Amino acid sequence: MKPGKAKDCWTEKNFAYNFQAGAQSFDLTVPLQFPVKENIAHLHGRLMLLHNLPCFIEKDLKKSLCQFVEEETIKDFDREAEQALEAVKSSSVDVEQLANTWMKSYKETTLEHARPEEPNWDEDFADIYHDLIHSPASETLLNLEHNYFVSISELLCERDIELKKLRERQGTEMNKVMQELGKSLTDQDVNAVAAQHFDSQQILENKWNTELKQLSTIQKQEYQEWVIKLHQDLKNPNNSFISEEIKVQPSRLHESADSSLGVYEEHRQLEESFTIHLGAQLKTMHNLRLLRADMLDFCKHKRNLRSGVKLHRLQTALSLYSTSLCGLVLLVDNRINSYSGIKRDFATVCQECTDFHFPQLQEQLEVVQQVVLYARAQRCQKAKHQYGSAYETEERGEKVKNSERNHSNLLPGEFYVTRHSNLSEIHVVFHLCVDDNVRSGNITARDPAIMGLRNILKVCCTHDITTINIPLLLVHEMSEEMTIPWCSKRAELVFKCVKGFMMEMVSWDGGVSRTVQFLVPQNISEEMFYQLSNMLPQIFRVSSTLTLTSKR
């Protein structure tokens, strides 16, 4: 038997078994440690294998082993109980404390004697909001959110103007300093001015970030209090007057096409839709769409210049607490932050409107970072326990490699999830970690990015996400090496893999109809777009209408 770690509470007992083989009698004695932590069936199999026992005693041996373990375990429990009773009789333990501990455990494990659960604020608010958004008060609710959105937009506009003025002033000052370089000023003087400019920008940005955070906190608190009060007013039959609908003053944010106000125009110029049926016996209908659009177009708050500033998010609000959520796959690097690239652009979009239901993006990222550190520590501990000295030797051998890798970062194919109620069309964002390998043309179906997509689709099945937006080429922007053959090969790979994953979904969720939207970058050519559009129905075998004619 494999020896375990020595513990004071463990006792060793010998299991004896006798059997006849012809005229000969055999005795089997095996030491067992109690309490037995190992599965009895596994232990029985190991005994048969290690001692080369005949097959005709297999069932009897298992019966005897189970009976021995059960009897000895009951004896141990009885002995522990007797010792506990003796301790109570001899007054070596506090009876009152023991009774309180026993009563607490009994209440926690017995439902009818347990205390009623305390109300959960998040769940209660979610129920209230779900009732209101599906009532005549929904327009009032959205107008209030609109009002808060306008306040944030004004503050962001002021911030951008002030930062722009500061950069222009610093640019002029730096030009003057550069003209004096080598005359009255040295390189150290130029570096000192640059450092001063950087500090000034940091101070100003921190000031505006603090103001934005304070405003969002105040808005969230006021919004939640107002929603609860409105719900109480609607539930009160004696209240015949409901609070007057909040109206947005158009003068608060003038209609303008100025980019400083963050006016976004729709760029979905190319779009193709398909209906498919997947499954071996029980086929499930799915909707597929191919779009040429920016991923963040589904997150940005769209503004209609003709009718003034308006949030087009009624459908998103209606399905916020439902079984029809909408998700998006965002390709990010291995660092969990919002300081660079598309992560910074996404954080800017999230900042435009206060999230009244979930923590702000930065707070969610901080939680993700802690979870990643904990998971890494657990994996390392499990590997050391499983492989022992061999793992430590390998770890020392790769000391240089490990020192270069930050264990707080993600690995390619891993992803983290953030929840949002303040985006235009998205509830859930999957931040999928990819590396530069996705830009090469030789990735396979076992690439970490592809396997990450599979895991994301599995999460969609288990968490009621029925619409998912996927970057078809596994990139957000086109580059020079992404030729027509490169795009065709990559699209074919992703199409075929996603088709296989969707067929697996039947075993994951029983066959739920879903909408999968494949997005390609905006700077892709129309010729390439329609080539990919023709490829999709060939791979998925799109359903078509069959017309039958009869001749008389």
C-alpha positions in Angstrom: 0.0 0.0 0.0 1.2 3.6 -0.7 2.0 5.2 2.6 0.3 8.5 3.3 1.4 11.4 5.4 1.6 10.5 9.1 -1.1 12.1 11.2 -1.8 11.9 14.9 -5.5 11.0 14.3 -4.7 8.1 11.9 -4.6 4.6 13.2 -3.4 1.5 11.4 -5.4 -1.8 11.3 -4.8 -5.0 9.5 -7.3 -6.4 7.1 -7.2 -10.2 7.0 -8.8 -12.3 4.3 -8.7 -16.1 3.8 -9.6 -18.0 0.7 -9.3 -21.5 -0.7 -7.7 -22.4 -4.0 -8.2 -26.1 -4.6 -6.7 -27.9 -1.6 -4.6 -25.0 -0.5 -5.6 -22.2 1.9 -4.2 -18.6 1.5 -4.2 -15.7 3.9 -4.0 -12.1 2.8 -3.1 -9.4 5.3 -3.0 -5.8 4.4 -2.4 -2.8 6.7 -5.0 0.0 6.3 -5.0 3.5 7.7 -8.2 4.8 9.3 -10.1 6.9 8.5 -9.9 5.5 5.0 -9.7 8.3 2.5 -9.3 6.2 -0.6 -12.2 5.0 -2.7 -13.0 1.4 -1.7 -13.5 0.3 -5.3 -10.0 1.7 -6.2 -8.5 0.0 -3.2 -10.0 -3.3 -4.1 -8.7 -3.1 -7.7 -5.2 -2.3 -6.4 -5.3 -5.3 -4.1 -6.3 -7.6 -6.9 -3.6 -6.2 -9.2 -0.7 -6.0 -6.7 -1.1 -9.4 -5.2 -2.1 -11.2 -8.4 -5.3 -12.6 -6.9 -7.5 -15.0 -8.8 -10.6 -13.6 -10.4 -13.1 -15.9 -8.6 -12.6 -14.2 -5.3 -13.1 -10.7 -6.7 -16.6 -10.2 -5.5 -16.1 -11.9 -2.1 -13.0 -9.9 -1.5 -14.7 -6.6 -2.2 -17.6 -7.6 0.1 -15.2 -8.5 2.9 -13.2 -5.3 2.4 -16.3 -3.0 2.5 -17.6 -4.8 5.6 -14.3 -4.5 7.4 -13.9 -0.8 6.6 -17.5 -0.1 7.7 -17.2 -2.0 11.0 -13.9 -0.5 12.0 -15.1 3.0 11.0 -18.1 2.6 13.3 -15.9 1.4 16.1 -13.7 4.5 15.7 -16.8 6.7 15.8 -18.1 4.9 18.9 -14.7 5.2 20.6 -14.6 9.0 19.9 -18.1 9.4 21.1 -17.3 7.6 24.4 -14.2 9.8 24.9 -16.3 12.9 24.3 -18.9 11.7 26.8 -16.2 10.9 29.4 -14.8 14.4 28.9 -18.2 15.9 29.6 -18.7 13.8 32.7 -15.3 14.7 34.0 -16.0 18.4 33.4 -12.8 18.8 31.3 -14.8 20.7 28.7 -17.3 23.6 29.0 -20.7 22.1 28.6 -22.4 25.4 27.8 -19.9 26.2 25.1 -20.3 22.7 23.7 -24.1 23.0 23.6 -23.9 26.4 21.8 -21.5 25.0 19.2 -23.8 22.0 18.7 -26.8 24.2 18.4 -25.1 26.5 15.9 -24.1 23.5 13.7 -27.6 22.1 13.9 -29.2 25.3 12.8 -26.8 25.7 9.9 -27.5 22.2 8.6 -31.2 21.9 9.3 -33.3 24.1 7.2 -36.5 24.2 9.4 -34.5 25.4 12.4 -32.2 27.8 10.5 -32.6 31.5 10.5 -34.2 33.1 7.5 -31.6 34.3 5.0 -30.9 38.0 5.0 -32.2 39.8 1.9 -29.6 40.3 -0.8 -29.5 43.9 -2.0 -28.3 43.0 -5.5 -30.9 40.4 -6.0 -33.7 42.6 -4.7 -32.7 45.5 -6.8 -32.4 43.3 -9.9 -36.0 42.0 -9.3 -37.3 45.6 -8.9 -35.5 46.8 -12.0 -36.8 43.8 -14.0 -40.4 44.6 -13.0 -40.1 48.3 -13.8 -38.4 47.9 -17.2 -41.2 45.6 -18.3 -43.9 48.1 -17.1 -45.2 51.4 -18.4 -42.5 53.1 -16.3 -39.7 51.8 -18.7 -39.7 55.1 -20.6 -39.3 57.1 -17.4 -36.5 54.8 -16.4 -34.6 55.2 -19.6 -35.1 58.9 -19.6 -33.4 59.1 -16.2 -30.5 57.0 -17.4 -30.3 59.4 -20.4 -30.2 62.4 -18.1 -27.3 60.9 -16.2 -25.5 60.0 -19.5 -25.8 63.7 -20.6 -24.1 64.8 -17.3 -21.2 62.4 -17.8 -20.9 63.5 -21.5 -20.6 67.1 -20.4 -17.9 66.3 -17.9 -16.0 64.2 -20.4 -16.2 67.1 -22.9 -14.8 69.5 -20.4 -12.0 67.1 -19.5 -11.0 66.6 -23.1 -11.0 70.4 -23.8 -8.9 71.1 -20.8 -6.4 68.3 -21.6 -6.2 69.5 -25.2 -5.4 73.1 -24.0 -2.7 71.8 -21.7 -1.0 69.7 -24.4 -1.1 72.6 -26.8 0.5 74.9 -24.2 3.1 72.3 -23.4 3.8 71.7 -27.0 4.5 75.4 -27.6 6.7 75.6 -24.5 8.7 72.5 -25.6 9.2 74.0 -29.1 10.7 77.1 -27.5 12.9 75.0 -25.3 14.2 72.9 -28.2 15.1 76.1 -30.1 17.3 77.1 -27.1 18.9 73.6 -26.9 22.7 73.9 -27.3 22.6 77.7 -26.7 21.3 78.6 -23.3 19.8 75.2 -22.4 21.3 71.6 -22.1 19.8 68.1 -22.4 19.2 68.0 -18.7 17.1 71.2 -19.0 15.0 69.6 -21.7 14.5 66.4 -19.7 13.4 68.5 -16.7 10.8 70.4 -18.7 9.5 67.1 -20.2 9.3 65.5 -16.7 7.4 68.6 -15.5 5.0 68.4 -18.4 4.4 64.7 -17.7 3.7 65.4 -14.0 1.2 68.2 -15.0 -0.7 65.9 -17.3 -0.8 63.1 -14.6 -2.1 65.6 -12.0 -4.8 66.9 -14.4 -5.9 63.4 -15.5 -6.1 62.2 -11.9 -8.2 65.2 -11.0 -10.7 64.5 -13.7 -10.7 60.7 -13.0 -11.6 61.5 -9.4 -14.4 63.8 -10.4 -15.8 61.2 -12.8 -15.6 58.5 -10.2 -17.4 60.7 -7.6 -20.1 61.7 -10.1 -20.7 58.0 -11.1 -20.9 57.0 -7.4 -23.5 59.8 -6.7 -25.5 58.9 -9.8 -25.6 55.2 -9.0 -26.8 55.9 -5.4 -29.4 58.4 -6.6 -30.6 56.1 -9.4 -31.0 53.0 -7.1 -32.9 55.0 -4.5 -35.1 56.6 -7.1 -35.9 53.2 -8.7 -36.9 51.7 -5.4 -39.1 54.7 -4.6 -40.8 54.5 -8.0 -41.4 50.8 -7.5 -43.0 51.5 -4.1 -45.2 54.2 -5.6 -46.4 51.8 -8.3 -47.2 49.1 -5.7 -49.1 51.5 -3.5 -52.8 51.3 -4.6 -53.6 54.5 -2.6 -51.1 56.5 -4.6 -52.9 57.8 -7.6 -50.1 60.1 -8.8 -46.8 58.7 -10.1 -43.7 60.8 -10.2 -43.6 63.1 -13.2 -41.6 61.7 -16.1 -38.0 63.0 -16.2 -37.3 64.8 -19.4 -33.9 65.5 -20.9 -33.3 69.1 -21.7 -31.9 69.3 -25.3 -30.0 72.4 -24.5 -27.8 70.5 -22.1 -25.9 68.8 -24.9 -26.1 70.6 -28.3 -26.5 68.6 -31.4 -23.1 68.6 -33.0 -21.0 66.4 -35.2 -17.9 67.4 -33.4 -15.7 64.5 -32.5 -14.9 66.0 -29.2 -18.4 65.2 -28.1 -17.9 61.6 -29.1 -20.4 61.3 -31.8 -20.3 57.9 -33.3 -21.7 57.0 -36.7 -22.7 53.6 -37.7 -20.2 51.8 -40.0 -22.0 48.6 -40.6 -22.1 49.1 -44.3 -21.8 45.4 -45.2 -23.9 42.7 -43.6 -25.1 39.2 -44.6 -27.5 37.0 -42.6 -28.0 33.2 -42.8 -30.2 30.6 -41.2 -28.8 27.1 -40.5 -29.9 23.9 -38.9 -27.3 21.9 -37.0 -27.5 18.5 -35.3 -27.4 14.8 -36.0 -30.9 13.7 -35.2 -32.6 16.6 -33.4 -31.6 19.7 -35.5 -31.5 23.2 -34.0 -32.0 26.4 -35.9 -29.3 29.1 -35.5 -28.9 32.5 -37.0 -25.5 33.5 -38.5 -24.5 37.0 -39.5 -21.3 38.3 -41.2 -20.7 42.0 -40.6 -18.0 44.5 -41.4 -17.9 46.5 -38.3 -15.8 47.6 -35.3 -16.2 45.5 -32.2 -16.7 48.5 -30.1 -19.7 49.6 -32.2 -21.7 47.2 -30.2 -20.6 48.9 -27.0 -20.7 52.6 -27.9 -23.7 54.7 -27.2 -25.1 55.7 -30.6 -26.3 59.2 -31.1 -28.9 60.3 -33.7 -28.2 63.9 -34.8 -31.7 64.4 -36.3 -33.6 63.6 -33.1 -31.0 64.8 -30.7 -28.9 62.7 -28.3 -30.6 59.4 -27.4 -29.5 56.1 -26.1 -30.6 53.1 -28.2 -30.6 50.5 -25.5 -34.2 49.6 -24.8 -33.7 46.0 -25.9 -30.5 45.7 -23.9 -32.3 46.9 -20.8 -35.3 44.6 -21.3 -33.0 41.5 -21.6 -30.6 42.5 -18.8 -32.0 40.0 -16.3 -33.2 37.4 -18.7 -32.2 34.1 -20.3 -31.3 35.9 -23.6 -28.1 37.8 -22.9 -25.7 39.2 -25.5 -21.9 38.6 -25.4 -18.9 39.9 -27.2 -15.3 38.5 -27.6 -12.6 41.1 -27.2 -9.0 40.1 -28.1 -6.6 41.4 -25.5 -3.0 41.0 -24.5 -1.9 39.0 -21.4 -2.0 42.0 -19.0 -5.2 42.5 -16.9 -5.6 46.3 -17.1 -7.2 49.0 -19.3 -4.2 51.2 -20.1 -3.3 50.3 -23.8 -4.8 49.3 -27.1 -8.3 48.2 -27.5 -8.6 47.7 -23.7 -8.1 51.5 -23.3 -10.7 52.2 -25.9 -13.2 49.8 -24.3 -12.6 51.4 -20.9 -13.3 54.8 -22.4 -16.6 53.6 -23.7 -17.5 52.1 -20.4 -16.7 55.4 -18.7 -19.2 57.3 -20.9 -22.2 56.0 -18.9 -22.5 55.0 -15.2 -23.2 51.3 -14.6 -26.1 51.2 -12.2 -26.1 47.4 -11.7 -22.6 46.1 -11.7 -19.2 47.3 -10.4 -17.2 49.7 -12.6 -14.8 48.1 -15.1 -11.7 48.9 -13.0 -13.2 47.3 -9.9 -14.0 44.1 -11.9 -10.5 44.0 -13.3 -9.0 44.2 -9.8 -11.1 41.2 -8.7 -10.0 39.3 -11.8 -6.4 40.0 -11.0 -6.8 38.6 -7.5 -8.5 35.5 -8.8 -5.7 34.9 -11.4 -3.0 35.2 -8.6 -4.9 32.7 -6.4 -5.4 30.3 -9.3 -1.7 30.4 -10.2 -0.8 29.7 -6.6 -3.2 26.8 -6.4 -1.9 25.2 -9.6 1.7 25.5 -8.5 0.9 24.0 -5.1 -1.0 21.1 -6.7 1.9 20.5 -9.2 4.4 20.4 -6.4 2.3 18.0 -4.4 1.7 15.7 -7.4 5.2 15.6 -8.8 7.3 16.4 -5.8 11.1 16.8 -6.3 10.8 16.3 -10.1 8.7 19.5 -10.3 11.1 21.5 -8.2 14.0 20.3 -10.4 12.2 21.3 -13.5 11.3 24.6 -11.9 14.9 25.4 -11.0 16.0 24.4 -14.5 13.6 26.9 -16.1 14.4 29.7 -13.6 15.3 32.2 -16.3 12.2 31.4 -18.3 10.0 31.7 -15.2 11.6 35.0 -14.1 10.7 36.5 -17.5 7.0 35.5 -17.1 4.8 37.4 -14.7 2.5 34.9 -13.0 -0.2 37.6 -12.6 -0.6 37.7 -16.4 -2.8 35.4 -18.5 -1.7 32.7 -20.9 -2.9 32.6 -24.5 -6.3 31.0 -24.7 -7.3 32.1 -21.2 -10.0 34.7 -20.8 -11.9 36.7 -18.1 -15.4 38.0 -18.1 -16.8 41.4 -17.2 -20.5 42.3 -16.8 -22.1 45.5 -18.0 -25.4 47.2 -18.0 -24.3 50.5 -19.5 -23.3 49.4 -23.0 -25.3 49.8 -26.1 -26.0 46.2 -27.1 -23.7 44.0 -24.9 -24.2 42.5 -21.4 -21.1 40.3 -21.1 -17.6 40.8 -22.5 -15.2 37.9 -22.9 -11.6 39.2 -22.8 -9.7 36.5 -24.7 -5.9 36.6 -24.4 -4.0 36.1 -27.6 -0.4 36.6 -28.6 1.4 37.5 -31.9 0.9 33.9 -33.1 -2.6 34.8 -34.3 -1.1 37.0 -37.0 0.7 34.1 -38.5 -0.9 32.0 -41.2 -0.2 28.5 -39.8 -2.4 28.2 -36.7 -4.4 25.0 -36.3 -7.6 24.0 -34.7 -5.6 23.2 -31.5 -4.3 26.8 -31.2 -5.0 28.4 -27.8 -7.1 31.1 -29.4 -9.4 28.5 -31.0 -9.7 26.5 -27.8 -10.4 29.7 -26.0 -13.4 30.3 -28.4 -14.6 26.8 -27.6 -14.5 27.5 -23.9 -16.3 30.8 -24.4 -19.1 29.1 -26.3 -19.4 26.6 -23.5 -19.8 29.4 -21.0 -22.4 30.9 -23.2 -24.4 27.6 -23.0 -24.2 27.5 -19.2 -25.0 31.1 -18.6 -27.9 31.9 -21.0 -25.9 34.0 -23.5 -27.8 33.4 -26.8 -26.1 36.0 -28.9 -22.3 36.1 -29.3 -20.1 38.4 -31.4 -16.8 36.8 -32.6 -13.9 38.3 -34.5 -13.8 36.0 -37.5 -10.1 36.6 -38.4 -9.0 36.6 -34.7 -7.8 40.2 -35.2 -9.4 43.6 -34.8 -7.4 45.4 -37.4 -6.0 44.4 -40.8 -2.2 44.6 -41.5 0.1 44.1 -44.5 0.7 40.4 -44.0 -3.1 39.7 -44.0 -3.5 39.0 -47.7 -6.5 37.5 -49.4 -5.2 33.9 -49.1 -4.4 34.6 -45.4 -8.0 35.9 -44.8 -9.6 33.0 -46.7 -7.5 30.3 -44.8 -8.2 32.0 -41.4 -11.9 32.4 -42.0 -12.3 28.8 -43.2 -10.5 27.6 -40.0 -12.7 29.7 -37.7 -15.9 28.8 -39.5 -15.2 25.1 -39.4 -14.2 25.1 -35.7 -17.2 27.2 -34.6 -19.4 24.9 -36.6 -18.0 21.9 -34.6 -18.4 23.8 -31.3 -22.0 24.6 -32.1 -22.7 21.0 -32.8 -21.2 20.2 -29.4 -23.6 22.7 -27.9 -26.4 20.2 -28.1 -24.8 18.1 -25.4 -24.1 21.2 -23.4 -27.5 22.9 -23.3 -29.9 20.4 -25.1 -30.1 22.4 -28.3 -30.9 26.2 -27.9 -31.3 28.5 -30.8 -28.5 31.0 -30.9 -27.3 34.0 -32.9 -23.6 34.0 -33.8 -22.3 37.2 -35.4 -18.9 37.0 -37.2 -17.2 40.4 -37.4 -14.4 41.4 -39.8 -12.4 44.6 -39.5 -13.8 47.8 -41.1 -10.8 48.3 -43.4 -11.3 44.9 -45.2 -12.2 45.2 -48.8 -15.7 44.6 -50.2 -14.3 41.9 -52.5 -12.8 40.0 -49.5 -16.0 40.5 -47.5 -18.2 38.9 -50.2 -15.7 36.1 -50.7 -16.0 35.3 -47.0 -19.8 35.6 -47.4 -19.9 33.0 -50.1 -17.7 30.7 -48.0 -20.0 30.7 -45.0 -23.1 28.9 -46.5 -20.8 26.3 -48.1 -19.3 25.4 -44.7 -22.5 25.6 -42.7 -24.8 24.3 -45.4 -27.4 27.0 -45.1 -31.0 26.0 -45.3 -32.8 26.9 -48.5 -36.4 26.7 -49.7 -37.2 23.8 -52.1 -39.8 24.6 -54.7 -41.7 21.6 -56.1 -43.6 21.8 -59.4 -45.9 19.3 -61.0 -46.6 18.7 -64.6 -50.1 17.9 -65.8 
